[in-house]
Amino acid sequence: QDEGYDVGEIPEDPEELLRYVREADEKSDSGRARGDAEYKETGGGTVTIDRLEQWIGKEDSERVGGNWGGALDRSGIRTSGSGENAQLLLGGRQFGNVWVGVQPPLGLPGDPMRLLFERDMTPHPQYVAFY
């Protein structure tokens, strides 16, 4: 705020800010975020499959999707819907022009180190969309 950023009505208490962001992250992790009006109104992050494909291009879309179930909407990690209706859910909250988000987990459930040791492995689609 002191540097000129529009942060809207950001809580003054850091613990309250953390609570807001954690709540949004929990909704995205559980899949409850897709139909949740409050999640959308407060800036909960979603990225459509089409948008992600535009961002990373056809070749990388095929590579990432191929490593995660055959398509970008099939990883099972923070994904709601399928095909053209699929959304990747990113936990976070909007404050003015600033979005505060929680990085999705990098590895695989049950095997977090696999990504580091398999040469052809890619991060999952939600992780790619977050960045």
URCORCOR-V910559 format. One line per field, one symbol per residue. phi: phi as a letter, one per 40 degrees, with the letter a starting at -180 (. if undefined). psi: psi as a letter, one per 30 degrees, with the letter a starting at -180 (. if undefined). burial: I if it has 24 or more other C-alpha atoms within 12 Angstrom, else O. A space follows every 50 residues. Layout:
phi: ???
psi: ???
burial: ???
This chain:
phi: .ccgccbfcccccdccdccdccccccccccgccdccccdcccgdcbbccd cccccbgcccdcccdccbghaccbcgbfbbgagcccbccbcaacbgcbbb bbdcdcccdgaccddcbcdccbccdcccccc
psi: efggkjgbikkejeeeeeeeeeeeeeeeefffeegjeeeeeggkkkklee eeeeefleeeeeeeeefhgflfggfgjhkkalbffkkkkjkakkjbgkkj lkklkeakkfiffeeffjefkllleeeeee.
burial: OOOOOOOOOIOOOOOOOOOIIIIIIIIIIOIIIIOOOOIIOIIIIIIIII OIIOOOOOOIIOIIIOIIOOIIIIIIIIIIIOOOOIIIIIIIIIIOOOII IIIIIIIIOOOOOOOOOOOOOIIIIIIIIIO
